[in-house]
Amino acid sequence: MNEGIELCGIKLGSTFNEKKFVILNKEVIPGGDYIISVNSRSPIYDAYFKNINVVHTIGGNKISMVVANNGSGYSRKDCL
């Protein structure tokens, strides 16, 4: 895993602490992982990302994946 890679202020390989986030939804997905939808911790990401999801195993809290999208595709103008 590429620990240290960061998206929206969330680092891969770090420990996910639910107390530091506003949890919108938490689901079990195949493979024994949780996928947790969270609110952005910083308003600077709100212009680009509508959905931020964190994935970690059920038995541990080590973040294995961070997924962020705006729910409808990006326009070049907004990305620039």
Phi and psi restraints in degrees (value plus and minus 20) as a CYANA .aco file:
   2 ASN   PHI    -113.6   -73.6
   2 ASN   PSI      56.4    96.4
   3 GLU   PHI     -83.7   -43.7
   3 GLU   PSI     125.1   165.1
   4 GLY   PHI      79.3   119.3
   4 GLY   PSI     -39.1     0.9
   5 ILE   PHI     -89.9   -49.9
   5 ILE   PSI     115.8   155.8
   6 GLU   PHI    -147.2  -107.2
   6 GLU   PSI     120.3   160.3
   7 LEU   PHI    -156.9  -116.9
   7 LEU   PSI     105.3   145.3
   8 CYS   PHI      36.7    76.7
   8 CYS   PSI      14.8    54.8
   9 GLY   PHI      59.3    99.3
   9 GLY   PSI     -11.2    28.8
  10 ILE   PHI    -133.9   -93.9
  10 ILE   PSI     103.1   143.1
  11 LYS   PHI    -117.0   -77.0
  11 LYS   PSI     115.3   155.3
  12 LEU   PHI     -81.8   -41.8
  12 LEU   PSI     121.7   161.7
  13 GLY   PHI      64.7   104.7
  13 GLY   PSI     -31.4     8.6
  14 SER   PHI    -100.3   -60.3
  14 SER   PSI     148.9   188.9
  15 THR   PHI    -105.6   -65.6
  15 THR   PSI     108.5   148.5
  16 PHE   PHI    -103.0   -63.0
  16 PHE   PSI      98.9   138.9
  17 ASN   PHI    -130.7   -90.7
  17 ASN   PSI      88.6   128.6
  18 GLU   PHI     -80.9   -40.9
  18 GLU   PSI     -44.7    -4.7
  19 LYS   PHI     -89.6   -49.6
  19 LYS   PSI     -39.0     1.0
  20 LYS   PHI    -111.2   -71.2
  20 LYS   PSI     -21.3    18.7
  21 PHE   PHI    -149.4  -109.4
  21 PHE   PSI     136.9   176.9
  22 VAL   PHI    -113.8   -73.8
  22 VAL   PSI      92.3   132.3
  23 ILE   PHI    -103.8   -63.8
  23 ILE   PSI     103.9   143.9
  24 LEU   PHI    -114.5   -74.5
  24 LEU   PSI     -55.5   -15.5
  25 ASN   PHI    -181.0  -141.0
  25 ASN   PSI     125.0   165.0
  26 LYS   PHI    -158.4  -118.4
  26 LYS   PSI     102.2   142.2
  27 GLU   PHI    -152.5  -112.5
  27 GLU   PSI     131.3   171.3
  28 VAL   PHI    -108.4   -68.4
  28 VAL   PSI     111.8   151.8
  29 ILE   PHI    -135.9   -95.9
  29 ILE   PSI     139.6   179.6
  30 PRO   PHI     -74.6   -34.6
  30 PRO   PSI     120.6   160.6
  31 GLY   PHI      84.7   124.7
  31 GLY   PSI     -21.9    18.1
  32 GLY   PHI      61.9   101.9
  32 GLY   PSI      14.7    54.7
  33 ASP   PHI    -140.8  -100.8
  33 ASP   PSI     138.1   178.1
  34 TYR   PHI    -119.4   -79.4
  34 TYR   PSI     122.7   162.7
  35 ILE   PHI    -137.5   -97.5
  35 ILE   PSI     104.0   144.0
  36 ILE   PHI    -141.9  -101.9
  36 ILE   PSI     101.9   141.9
  37 SER   PHI    -105.9   -65.9
  37 SER   PSI     109.6   149.6
  38 VAL   PHI    -147.2  -107.2
  38 VAL   PSI     136.9   176.9
  39 ASN   PHI     -96.2   -56.2
  39 ASN   PSI     129.7   169.7
  40 SER   PHI     -82.0   -42.0
  40 SER   PSI     117.6   157.6
  41 ARG   PHI    -102.0   -62.0
  41 ARG   PSI     -34.5     5.5
  42 SER   PHI    -157.4  -117.4
  42 SER   PSI     112.1   152.1
  43 PRO   PHI     -85.6   -45.6
  43 PRO   PSI     -34.1     5.9
  44 ILE   PHI     -85.2   -45.2
  44 ILE   PSI     -43.5    -3.5
  45 TYR   PHI    -106.2   -66.2
  45 TYR   PSI     -36.3     3.7
  46 ASP   PHI     -82.2   -42.2
  46 ASP   PSI     -49.6    -9.6
  47 ALA   PHI     -89.7   -49.7
  47 ALA   PSI     -42.3    -2.3
  48 TYR   PHI    -130.8   -90.8
  48 TYR   PSI     -52.0   -12.0
  49 PHE   PHI    -144.5  -104.5
  49 PHE   PSI     108.0   148.0
  50 LYS   PHI    -114.2   -74.2
  50 LYS   PSI     -57.6   -17.6
  51 ASN   PHI    -138.6   -98.6
  51 ASN   PSI     108.0   148.0
  52 ILE   PHI    -145.9  -105.9
  52 ILE   PSI     103.4   143.4
  53 ASN   PHI    -143.8  -103.8
  53 ASN   PSI     121.3   161.3
  54 VAL   PHI    -138.9   -98.9
  54 VAL   PSI     116.7   156.7
  55 VAL   PHI    -137.4   -97.4
  55 VAL   PSI     110.9   150.9
  56 HIS   PHI    -168.4  -128.4
  56 HIS   PSI     139.8   179.8
  57 THR   PHI     -88.8   -48.8
  57 THR   PSI     135.2   175.2
  58 ILE   PHI     -85.4   -45.4
  58 ILE   PSI     -58.9   -18.9
  59 GLY   PHI     -99.4   -59.4
  59 GLY   PSI     -29.0    11.0
  60 GLY   PHI    -165.8  -125.8
  60 GLY   PSI     155.9   195.9
  61 ASN   PHI    -138.4   -98.4
  61 ASN   PSI      -3.9    36.1
  62 LYS   PHI     -96.7   -56.7
  62 LYS   PSI     102.5   142.5
  63 ILE   PHI     -90.6   -50.6
  63 ILE   PSI     102.1   142.1
  64 SER   PHI    -124.5   -84.5
  64 SER   PSI     -37.3     2.7
  65 MET   PHI    -178.3  -138.3
  65 MET   PSI     123.0   163.0
  66 VAL   PHI    -147.5  -107.5
  66 VAL   PSI     106.7   146.7
  67 VAL   PHI    -142.6  -102.6
  67 VAL   PSI     107.6   147.6
  68 ALA   PHI    -153.1  -113.1
  68 ALA   PSI     116.2   156.2
  69 ASN   PHI    -170.2  -130.2
  69 ASN   PSI     148.0   188.0
  70 ASN   PHI    -121.3   -81.3
  70 ASN   PSI     -13.6    26.4
  71 GLY   PHI      63.0   103.0
  71 GLY   PSI     -29.2    10.8
  72 SER   PHI    -171.2  -131.2
  72 SER   PSI     -11.7    28.3
  73 GLY   PHI      75.3   115.3
  73 GLY   PSI     138.8   178.8
  74 TYR   PHI    -123.9   -83.9
  74 TYR   PSI     125.1   165.1
  75 SER   PHI    -117.7   -77.7
  75 SER   PSI     126.5   166.5
  76 ARG   PHI     -79.5   -39.5
  76 ARG   PSI     -60.1   -20.1
  77 LYS   PHI     -78.0   -38.0
  77 LYS   PSI     -65.7   -25.7
  78 ASP   PHI     -86.9   -46.9
  78 ASP   PSI     -56.9   -16.9
  79 CYS   PHI     -89.5   -49.5
  79 CYS   PSI     -55.9   -15.9
